[in-house]
Amino acid sequence: MADLGVKAVRYPIIWETVAPESPDELDFSWHDERLKRLRDHGMKIIAGLVHHGAGPRYTSLLDPDFADKLAAYATRVAKRYPWIDMWTPVNEPFTTARFSCLYGHWHPHLHDINSAFRATVNQCLGTLRAMRAIRKDSPHSKLIATEDVGQTFSTPELAYQAEHDNGRRWLTFDLLFGRVVEGHQFRRWLGNKAASQEVLDELATGEGGRTSSVSTTT
């Protein structure tokens, strides 16, 4: 990669590979060697912590404590690699929620839109709290937020479904940037079926999206 002139790479310090059995038993040895080599070659790291998965077996996308557990892991990673200043705590939250809780392809193999929304909120709250934890030691750290925002087209008869799909495709960014407030297309739905008002209010601060960059795929 260095020979190709690569200056920055997304690198997976994936939660379940470091602490698979217990949050207090962490093994960074695989990552220590590779991150050192990348750093020695002058490459910037965008560190990923959860990527198209639910983390280790002691948590899940629907775990009420998912966000705090992820923040605790993020703290340990940030302290071990204090020179990393770009982070993707959770890759493509709504895409992960769809494939896990709406389409049923990934664990927990559900087919429930409300569970998909709960998983999305959980991951975005985890992102916010992880970045908050990271910035305690590295206040200039930047969030690199990612999501698949593919657009839906339809016949006139299915316009209502296209409107729904095209609104929710931005939900990750709306949650992270504090846009899910009263009047938002999904605020009432989320408040009734997916999250407490306290959680939605915490996300509405937009704290998770401060000092951030956005990456989308279509």
Secondary structure as the mmCIF struct_conf table of DSSP 4:
data_model
#
loop_
_struct_conf.conf_type_id
_struct_conf.id
_struct_conf.beg_label_comp_id
_struct_conf.beg_label_asym_id
_struct_conf.beg_label_seq_id
_struct_conf.end_label_comp_id
_struct_conf.end_label_asym_id
_struct_conf.end_label_seq_id
TURN_TY1_P TURN_TY1_P1 ALA A 2 GLY A 5
STRN STRN1 ALA A 8 PRO A 12
HELX_RH_AL_P HELX_RH_AL_P1 TRP A 15 VAL A 18
BEND BEND1 ALA A 19 GLU A 21
TURN_TY1_P TURN_TY1_P2 PRO A 23 ASP A 24
HELX_RH_AL_P HELX_RH_AL_P2 SER A 29 ASP A 40
TURN_TY1_P TURN_TY1_P3 HIS A 41 GLY A 42
STRN STRN2 LYS A 44 HIS A 51
BEND BEND2 HIS A 52 GLY A 53
BEND BEND3 PRO A 56 PRO A 56
TURN_TY1_P TURN_TY1_P4 ARG A 57 TYR A 58
TURN_TY1_P TURN_TY1_P5 LEU A 61 LEU A 62
TURN_TY1_P TURN_TY1_P6 PRO A 64 ASP A 65
HELX_RH_AL_P HELX_RH_AL_P3 PHE A 66 ARG A 80
TURN_TY1_P TURN_TY1_P7 PRO A 82 TRP A 83
STRN STRN3 MET A 86 ASN A 91
HELX_RH_AL_P HELX_RH_AL_P4 PRO A 93 ALA A 97
HELX_RH_PI_P HELX_RH_PI_P1 ARG A 98 LEU A 102
BEND BEND4 TYR A 103 TYR A 103
BEND BEND5 HIS A 105 TRP A 106
TURN_TY1_P TURN_TY1_P8 HIS A 107 PRO A 108
HELX_RH_AL_P HELX_RH_AL_P5 ILE A 113 ASP A 137
TURN_TY1_P TURN_TY1_P9 PRO A 139 HIS A 140
STRN STRN4 LYS A 142 ASP A 148
HELX_LH_PP_P HELX_LH_PP_P1 GLY A 150 THR A 152
HELX_RH_3T_P HELX_RH_3T_P1 PRO A 156 LEU A 158
HELX_RH_AL_P HELX_RH_AL_P6 ALA A 159 ARG A 168
TURN_TY1_P TURN_TY1_P10 ARG A 169 TRP A 170
HELX_RH_AL_P HELX_RH_AL_P7 LEU A 171 LEU A 176
TURN_TY1_P TURN_TY1_P11 PHE A 177 GLY A 178
BEND BEND6 VAL A 181 VAL A 181
TURN_TY1_P TURN_TY1_P12 GLU A 182 GLY A 183
BEND BEND7 HIS A 184 HIS A 184
TURN_TY1_P TURN_TY1_P13 GLN A 185 PHE A 186
HELX_RH_AL_P HELX_RH_AL_P8 ARG A 187 LYS A 193
TURN_TY1_P TURN_TY1_P14 ALA A 194 ALA A 194
HELX_RH_AL_P HELX_RH_AL_P9 GLN A 197 ALA A 204
TURN_TY1_P TURN_TY1_P15 THR A 205 THR A 205
HELX_RH_3T_P HELX_RH_3T_P2 GLU A 207 GLY A 209
BEND BEND8 ARG A 210 THR A 211
STRN STRN5 SER A 212 THR A 217
#
